[in-house]
């Protein structure tokens, strides 16, 4: 049996600062910003003030430009929850097993994500309409 947990919930937004007040009033702390050029996004994490192992974070995603997948998501579906990220211990093995089981993937191999992680995505058409991100922390 795998030892997996929800790592974070990704929310597509047009502007990171528009949502700062909400998450702070709900007791989350701004955990840092970064830019992922490869994915074309600015990323801001929020975590519970009492964050410990097993507590999911909130990830806001702002497109850098119109070529960003997040920009395209917002154009099609509007702002809102974009993905559910699951932490796994060995992303490459997990990805291979999911492919072998017939799941449709967006990435055939993992690549660099935020906060020195390795990530890959499962296509919503094979996961009940949810974009699932696999995350392995280094």
N, C-alpha and C positions, 0 to 999 in steps of 0.2 A: 504494500500500500504506500502511495506517495505521501510525502509531508508537504503539502502546498497550503498557501493562504492568500487571501486578497492582499495585494501589495498597495494598490491605489486605484482610485476611480478618476479617469481623465475626463475633463470637461472642456469642450471647445468654446472659446470666447473670442470676441473681436478685440477686447482690451483687458489685459490682466488687472489693471488698477480699478476697473469698474466693480470688481467683486471683492476687493480687499476688505472693505468694511464688514460685509456679511460674515466672512469666515472668521475674522477677528472677534466680532460680537458673539459668535457661536463658540468661542474658546479655543480656536485653532491659532497656532503661531506660524508666522511666515518662515518657512524653512529654507528659503533661498531661491534665486532665479538663475537661469542659465539659458543659453541659446544653443539649439541643435541645428546647425546649418544644413546637415544632410536631410533632416526632416522638415526644414523650413519653419521652425517654431521657436517662440519664446516660451519658456516653461517656468511656472512658479508652483512650488510645493507648499502645502499647509499641513501641519501635523498637530495632533492633540497636544495640549500642554503636558499631558500625562502619557505621552506616547511611549509605548513599550513594545516588545516583540508581539506580533499578532494584531496590532492596530493599524488599520488601513489609513492611508493619507489621501488628501485631495490634491489633484494635479490640474492646474489651469494651463490651457494651451492656446496661445495666440499666434496666428499665422504671421510670418515675416513678409510674405508677398503672395501674389495670386497663384503662384505655382505650388504653394504648400498644400499637402493633403488636407490639412486642417481648414484652409480657406475653401477648398473644394467641398469638404464636409459641411461647412456652414452654409455654403451656397445651396446645397441639396437639401439639407435637413434643418438648418438653423442652428443657433447656439444650443448647447446642452451636453448631456452625457455622450461622450464619443467612444469610450472604451472602458473595459473592466480588465485590470491587470492582475495576473496571478503570479505570485513568486514560486519558482521551481528551483530545485537544487542543481539539476543538470539540464540546462536548456537544450543542448544539442541532442541528447538522448531522448528527452521528452518530445522534442519536435519530430525526430525520426519516428518515434512510436505513434504519434498522432497522424503523421503522413501515412504510415503503414496501416493505420486503422481506417483510412479513408477520409480524414478531415482535409478540407481545402485550406491551404496556407497562402498567405500573401508573400511570405519570405521562406525560401527553401533552406535558409541558414540564418543563424543569429547575427546581429550586428550591434554596434555600440549605441547605447541609449544614454539617458540622463544619469547623473550621479555615478559614473563608472560602472554601469550595468550592461549586460548583454540582453537584447530583446529580440522578439519575433512576433508576428501576428497571425492569428487564425481568421479566415474569412467569415464574415457574418452568415453567409449562405449555408455554412455547415455547423453553426453554433447557435441556432435558434434566433438569428437576427442580431446577435451581439458581437461586436468586434472584440476579440479576446487577445490581450497582449500577454505574452509570456515574459517574465523578468527573472534574470539570475543576477544576484548581487555578487560582486567580487570579494 
